[in-house]
Amino acid sequence: MSVQHWDSQADVVIVGAGMAGYCAALQAAEAKADVLILEKMPDVGGTSAMCGGLFAFAGTDLQREHGIEDSDDRLFDDLRRVGGYRNDERLVRAYVTHQLATYYWLKERGVQFGPPEASAGQSVPRSHHTNSRAVIGALAARASEKDNIRVWTNAAVTRLVREHDDAPVEGVIVVRDGKDVAVRARRGVILTSGGFSRNKKLLETFAPLQADVNTVCGKGCTGDGLLMAWKLGSDMRDMAYAKSTFGNHPDSGSERHLLLFPVYRGAIAVNKNGRRFVNESLSYKLLGDACLQQPDAMSYQVFDQTVMDKTSPGVLTFDFEEALRDGYMLKADRLAQLAAKIGVDANTLTATVREYNRRIAQGVEDEFGRTSMSNQFGSLVQLDKPPYYAYPSVNVMLGTYCGIAINTRMEVIDVFDQPISGLYAAGEVHGGFHGAAYMTGSGLGKAAIFGRIAAASATGMPLG
C-alpha cells in the first residue's frame, strides 16, 4: 500500500517498546537519528519486562571475579550445539561478535547484573541475572533523557507502507486515538514487536502441539510484526521449532510464570507414574517436548537437601527456598511421604531414585544419557540426603523463538533471500538464531545485541 500524505515522520521508526526496541532506539539516537517508538500497549516492556531477566554473555568481568573461564568460541559452540546445528551460523556469529561489547554498553546505561548462574544449555555459568523490569526501566529512563527519541503508547501499527512490491518500506500505518496515522520512516522501520504466543490461529498453524499450553508473555504478543512482514513477502525461519518451556507450576496464571529449574542443580524429573522420562540436562525446550508426552502432560522435579542447598536467592528460576516458602514446593522427610503428597506410587518413586543413585555411585551409564547437570556442566549428585522435595511442573508458552527471516544486518529477507529494503527486525519477532532449542539468556541477549545491530544498519553508523 502507499499513502498520499504523511502525518508524522522520523528517521527510524521502531515497532515495539521491549528490550530490542529500546536498545535499537538508544543506538539509533546515539547515531544522531530522530527516533519514534510505537508501542500498542498502554505500558512499555512487553515480554521483556516479565521474563526471568537472564542474559547470556561470555568473558565478562563478573565471570572473572567468580573464577569462571568463558570465551567467544565456547559461547558459539554452545549456541550451535543447543540449537541442534539448525540455527543460522552467521547469526550466531553476529551474536558472539557483539555480545561482550553489548554487556558493557548495557552497564553504561544503568543495567545492573548479578553473579553468573549455570542455566540450560550452558557449559559454564554465563546467565547474568537482572531484574527485568528494572532493566526496561533503566533503558526507558535513558531514552526519556534524549530529545531525539519519542515514544507513543496505545499506538498499534497495522501495516507497512511501500509504493509497490519491489519498493523500499517507507513507513507505517498506526492507529492512534482511533484514527489511522501515516508515519514516514526516512531511514528504516525496525520490527521489535515480539512473538505470537497469544495468537491462537498462528499457534495452530505453526505449532499445533502448543496451542493449548498455558501462555505467559506480553499481552501484545499476537504476531503483528510477523503478519505485516509476511504480507510483504518475508521468508520465515525455525517455525517447526516453536516450543513451550518445561518447569512451570500448574497453578501459574497468565500474568506471571512460576518457572523453576531444580533439574539444572541435580534434580530428576518424574512423571505421574513416578518414573524418569528424559535426560534432565537438556534444554528446557526439549524437556518440554518430553513432558508433553507424559500422562496429563504433568511431571515433578524431585530432589533432596543437597540440591536445595544450591538455591540462588533472588534469581527467579533458581530460588528454591522462595518457592517452598510460598507453598508451591512440596517437602517430606522420606521419599514415600513425598510420593503420597504428589500422588505417585511410593514404591515406584523410591525405586526410581534408588536406581538413579546406584548408577551415579557405580559409574554406570545413565539410561537416558545424562552425564551432567546442564549441557556438560556440573557433576551429578546422588539424591540421598533428607528431606526430599518435589516441584510440580508443566509446560508454559513464554515465547515463540521463531519468525521472519533476517540476515546479519538484521534486514528482513524475502522468500528469494533478498533484503526487503528499509525493513529490519530484532528480538523475538525473527527466527534463524535459536534453531531447534534455546539456551537460557540468549533471548534477552539476542534482543539487546540485534536491536543495536538493526539500528546501526538503519543509520549507517557501525557499532563501536
C-alpha positions in Angstrom: 0.0 0.0 0.0 1.0 3.6 -0.4 0.0 6.9 1.1 -0.5 10.4 -0.3 0.2 12.3 2.9 2.5 11.6 5.9 1.0 12.7 9.2 4.3 12.4 11.1 7.9 11.2 10.4 11.2 10.2 11.9 14.5 8.9 10.7 13.9 5.5 12.3 10.5 4.1 13.3 10.6 1.2 15.8 7.6 -1.1 16.3 7.6 -2.4 19.9 9.0 -1.0 23.2 10.7 -4.0 24.7 14.3 -4.9 25.1 15.1 -5.0 21.4 13.1 -1.8 20.8 14.8 0.3 23.4 18.3 -1.0 22.6 17.6 -0.1 18.9 16.2 3.3 19.9 19.2 4.2 22.0 21.7 3.0 19.5 20.0 5.0 16.7 19.7 8.1 18.8 23.4 8.0 19.7 24.0 8.0 15.9 22.1 11.3 15.9 18.9 9.8 14.3 15.5 11.1 15.1 13.6 8.0 16.6 10.0 7.2 17.1 9.0 4.1 19.2 5.5 2.8 18.6 4.0 0.6 21.3 0.5 -0.8 21.0 0.0 -1.5 24.7 -0.5 1.2 27.4 2.8 0.3 29.0 6.2 -0.4 27.7 8.3 -3.5 28.3 6.2 -6.4 26.8 7.5 -9.9 27.5 11.0 -8.4 28.2 9.7 -6.9 31.4 8.1 -10.1 32.8 10.8 -12.7 31.9 13.4 -14.2 34.1 15.9 -11.4 33.4 18.9 -13.6 32.4 21.4 -12.6 29.8 23.9 -15.0 28.2 27.3 -13.2 28.0 30.8 -14.7 27.9 34.1 -13.3 29.1 32.6 -10.7 31.4 34.2 -9.1 34.5 31.7 -10.8 36.7 32.7 -14.2 35.3 36.3 -13.4 36.0 35.5 -12.3 39.5 33.9 -15.7 40.2 36.7 -17.7 38.6 34.6 -18.7 35.6 36.6 -19.2 32.3 34.5 -18.5 29.3 35.1 -17.3 25.7 33.5 -16.4 22.4 34.4 -19.7 21.0 32.8 -21.6 23.9 29.7 -19.5 23.7 29.5 -20.0 19.9 29.9 -23.8 20.3 27.2 -24.0 23.0 24.7 -21.9 20.9 25.2 -24.1 17.9 25.1 -27.4 19.8 21.9 -26.4 21.8 20.3 -25.3 18.5 20.9 -28.7 17.0 23.1 -27.0 14.4 19.8 -25.9 12.8 20.4 -22.3 13.6 22.0 -19.9 11.2 25.7 -20.0 11.9 26.0 -16.4 10.6 23.5 -15.0 13.1 25.1 -17.0 15.9 28.5 -15.5 14.9 27.0 -12.0 14.9 25.7 -12.5 18.4 29.1 -13.7 19.6 31.0 -10.9 17.9 29.0 -8.2 19.6 27.9 -9.8 22.9 30.7 -8.6 25.2 30.6 -5.0 23.9 26.8 -5.1 24.4 27.2 -6.3 28.0 29.4 -3.2 28.8 27.1 -1.0 26.7 24.1 -2.0 28.9 26.1 -1.5 32.1 27.0 2.0 30.9 23.3 2.7 30.5 22.3 1.7 34.0 21.7 -2.0 33.8 22.9 -3.9 36.9 23.9 -7.6 36.6 24.2 -10.1 39.3 26.7 -13.1 39.6 26.5 -15.6 36.7 24.4 -18.7 37.1 24.6 -22.0 35.2 21.5 -22.5 33.2 20.0 -24.6 30.4 22.4 -25.2 27.5 25.4 -23.6 29.1 28.7 -25.5 29.6 29.8 -22.8 32.1 27.8 -20.4 34.2 27.0 -17.4 32.0 23.5 -16.4 32.8 23.9 -12.8 34.2 20.8 -12.2 36.2 18.9 -9.0 36.4 15.5 -7.6 37.4 13.9 -7.5 34.0 11.5 -4.7 34.9 14.4 -2.7 36.3 16.3 -3.2 33.0 13.5 -1.9 31.0 13.1 1.0 33.4 16.8 1.9 33.1 16.7 1.9 29.3 13.4 3.8 29.2 14.9 6.4 31.6 17.9 6.8 29.3 15.6 7.2 26.3 13.5 9.8 28.1 16.6 11.9 28.5 17.2 12.2 24.8 15.4 14.8 22.8 15.6 12.7 19.6 13.6 9.8 21.0 9.8 9.9 21.1 7.6 7.1 22.5 3.9 6.7 21.5 2.0 4.1 23.6 -1.5 2.9 22.7 -0.3 3.0 19.2 -0.9 -0.2 17.2 0.9 -0.5 13.9 -1.3 -2.2 11.4 0.5 -2.0 8.0 3.9 -1.4 6.5 3.9 1.2 3.7 5.7 1.0 0.3 4.8 2.1 -3.2 4.9 -1.3 -4.9 6.3 -4.8 -4.4 9.9 -4.0 -5.1 10.0 -0.6 -3.5 11.6 0.2 -0.1 9.5 0.3 3.0 8.7 3.9 3.6 6.8 3.9 6.8 3.9 2.5 8.7 0.2 3.0 9.4 -0.5 3.3 13.1 -3.9 3.5 14.9 -3.7 6.3 17.5 -6.8 7.7 19.3 -9.0 5.6 17.0 -7.5 7.1 13.8 -5.1 5.8 11.2 -1.9 7.8 11.2 0.7 7.6 8.5 4.2 7.8 9.8 7.2 8.1 7.4 10.5 6.4 8.3 13.2 8.2 6.4 15.9 5.6 7.2 14.0 2.5 8.0 11.4 0.6 10.1 12.7 -1.8 12.7 10.2 -4.5 13.9 10.8 -5.4 17.5 7.2 -6.4 18.2 7.7 -9.8 19.9 6.3 -13.2 19.1 2.9 -14.7 18.5 2.3 -16.8 21.7 -1.1 -15.0 22.2 -2.3 -15.7 18.6 -4.2 -19.0 18.7 -4.6 -19.1 14.9 -0.8 -18.7 14.3 0.0 -21.3 17.0 -2.5 -23.8 15.4 -0.8 -23.1 12.1 2.8 -23.4 13.1 2.9 -25.1 16.5 -0.3 -27.1 17.0 1.1 -29.1 19.9 1.5 -25.8 21.8 -1.9 -24.3 21.0 -3.5 -25.3 24.3 -0.5 -24.8 26.6 -0.8 -22.0 29.2 0.7 -18.7 27.9 2.6 -16.2 30.0 4.1 -13.3 27.9 3.4 -9.8 27.0 -0.3 -9.2 26.1 0.8 -7.6 22.9 2.5 -10.8 21.5 -0.1 -11.5 18.8 2.2 -11.7 15.9 1.6 -8.3 14.4 5.2 -7.9 13.1 5.3 -11.3 11.6 2.0 -10.8 9.8 3.0 -7.4 8.4 6.3 -8.7 7.1 4.7 -11.9 5.8 2.3 -9.7 3.7 5.4 -8.1 2.1 6.9 -11.5 1.2 9.1 -12.1 4.1 10.6 -15.6 4.5 10.4 -17.4 7.8 12.8 -19.4 10.0 12.6 -22.1 12.7 8.8 -22.3 12.6 8.9 -26.1 13.1 10.8 -25.5 16.4 8.2 -23.3 18.2 8.2 -24.9 21.7 6.8 -24.4 25.1 9.1 -24.4 28.2 9.3 -27.0 30.9 9.3 -26.2 34.6 6.2 -24.0 35.2 4.0 -24.6 38.2 0.5 -25.7 37.2 -1.1 -23.0 39.4 0.6 -20.3 37.3 -1.9 -17.9 35.7 -1.5 -15.9 32.5 0.2 -12.8 34.1 3.4 -14.3 35.5 5.2 -17.6 35.2 6.4 -19.8 38.1 9.4 -21.3 36.4 11.9 -23.2 38.5 14.7 -25.4 37.3 16.0 -27.7 40.1 16.9 -30.2 37.3 19.9 -27.9 36.5 21.1 -28.2 40.0 20.8 -32.0 40.1 17.1 -32.9 40.5 15.4 -35.6 38.4 12.1 -35.3 36.5 9.5 -38.0 37.0 6.0 -38.4 35.6 2.8 -39.3 37.4 3.8 -42.9 37.4 6.9 -42.0 39.4 9.4 -42.8 36.6 12.0 -40.7 34.9 11.4 -40.0 31.2 14.1 -37.7 29.9 17.8 -36.6 30.1 17.3 -33.7 32.5 20.4 -31.8 31.4 18.8 -31.0 28.0 17.4 -27.5 27.1 14.1 -26.8 28.8 12.5 -26.6 25.3 13.5 -30.3 24.7 12.4 -31.1 28.3 9.1 -29.5 27.4 8.7 -31.8 24.3 9.2 -34.8 26.6 6.8 -33.5 29.3 4.0 -33.1 26.7 4.2 -36.8 26.0 3.7 -37.8 29.7 0.3 -38.6 31.3 -1.7 -35.4 31.6 1.5 -33.6 30.3 2.5 -33.4 34.0 5.8 -34.0 35.8 7.6 -33.4 39.1 11.1 -32.2 39.7 12.3 -34.4 42.6 15.4 -33.7 44.7 17.0 -33.7 48.2 18.6 -31.3 50.6 21.8 -31.3 48.6 20.1 -29.7 45.7 18.0 -27.4 47.9 21.2 -26.0 49.3 22.1 -24.9 45.8 19.2 -22.4 45.8 20.0 -18.9 44.4 18.1 -16.3 46.4 16.6 -13.6 44.2 17.2 -15.4 41.0 13.7 -16.1 39.7 14.3 -19.5 38.2 16.6 -20.9 40.9 15.2 -19.5 44.1 14.0 -22.9 45.5 13.6 -21.6 49.1 11.2 -18.9 48.0 9.0 -21.5 46.2 9.0 -23.5 49.3 8.0 -20.5 51.5 5.3 -19.6 49.0 3.8 -23.0 49.2 4.5 -24.1 45.6 7.0 -26.8 46.5 6.3 -30.0 48.5 8.5 -31.3 51.2 8.8 -34.6 53.2 11.2 -36.4 55.4 11.0 -39.6 53.4 10.5 -40.4 49.7 7.4 -42.5 50.5 5.9 -39.5 52.2 6.8 -37.2 49.3 5.2 -39.8 46.9 2.0 -39.6 48.8 1.9 -35.8 48.6 2.3 -35.8 44.8 0.1 -38.7 44.3 2.5 -41.3 42.8 3.3 -44.8 43.8 5.7 -44.8 46.7 7.5 -48.0 45.7 8.0 -46.8 42.2 9.3 -43.4 43.1 11.7 -44.9 45.7 12.9 -47.4 43.2 13.5 -44.7 40.6 15.6 -42.6 43.0 17.5 -45.7 44.2 18.4 -46.7 40.7 19.4 -43.2 39.8 21.7 -43.1 42.9 23.1 -46.5 42.1 24.2 -45.6 38.6 26.0 -42.5 39.9 27.7 -44.3 42.7 28.9 -47.1 40.4 29.7 -45.0 37.4 27.1 -46.9 35.3 25.8 -45.2 32.2 22.5 -43.3 32.8 19.6 -44.9 31.0 18.6 -41.6 29.4 22.2 -40.5 28.7 22.5 -37.9 31.4 26.1 -37.1 32.3 25.9 -33.6 33.8 23.5 -31.1 35.4 23.2 -29.0 32.3 24.9 -29.3 28.9 28.1 -30.8 30.1 28.3 -28.5 33.2 28.2 -29.8 36.7 28.7 -33.3 38.2 25.7 -35.4 39.0 24.8 -35.9 42.7 23.1 -38.7 44.5 19.7 -37.8 45.9 20.0 -39.4 49.3 20.1 -36.5 51.8 16.7 -35.9 53.5 14.4 -34.0 53.5 13.1 -34.5 50.0 11.3 -32.0 47.7 9.0 -32.0 44.7 8.1 -29.2 42.3 5.0 -29.9 40.2 5.9 -28.9 36.6 4.0 -28.4 33.4 4.8 -26.5 30.2 4.3 -22.8 29.6 4.4 -20.8 26.3 6.7 -17.9 27.1 7.8 -17.1 23.6 7.9 -18.5 20.1 11.6 -18.0 19.3 11.0 -18.2 15.6 9.6 -15.9 12.9 10.6 -13.7 10.0 13.9 -14.3 8.2 16.8 -11.8 8.6 20.4 -11.5 7.5 23.3 -10.4 9.7 22.5 -6.7 9.1 19.0 -7.5 10.6 17.4 -6.7 7.3 14.2 -8.7 6.7 14.7 -11.0 3.7 12.1 -12.3 1.4 11.4 -15.9 0.1 14.0 -15.4 -2.6 16.6 -14.5 0.1 16.7 -10.8 -1.0 16.5 -8.0 1.6 13.3 -6.0 1.8 14.8 -2.6 1.6 14.1 -0.3 4.6 12.8 -3.1 6.8 14.7 -4.5 9.8 13.9 -6.8 12.7 15.3 -7.7 16.1 14.2 -9.7 19.1 11.5 -12.4 19.3 9.9 -11.4 16.0 12.5 -13.1 13.9 13.8 -16.6 13.5 17.1 -18.2 12.5 19.1 -17.7 15.6 18.0 -20.3 18.1 17.3 -23.3 15.8 16.0 -26.5 17.4 16.3 -25.4 21.0 17.1 -22.4 23.2 20.0 -21.6 25.6 18.9 -19.6 28.7 19.7 -16.0 28.4 20.1 -15.9 24.7 16.6 -14.4 24.2 17.3 -11.2 26.1 20.9 -11.2 24.9 19.7 -11.5 21.3 17.2 -8.7 21.7 19.8 -6.3 23.0 22.6 -7.3 20.5 20.4 -7.5 17.5 18.5 -4.4 18.4 21.7 -2.5 18.3 22.8 -4.0 15.0 19.5 -3.2 13.4 19.8 0.4 14.4 23.4 0.5 13.2 22.3 -0.8 9.8 19.4 1.6 9.5 21.5 4.6 10.4 24.7 3.6 8.6 26.7 4.1 11.8 28.6 0.9 12.6 28.8 -0.4 16.2 31.8 0.7 18.1 
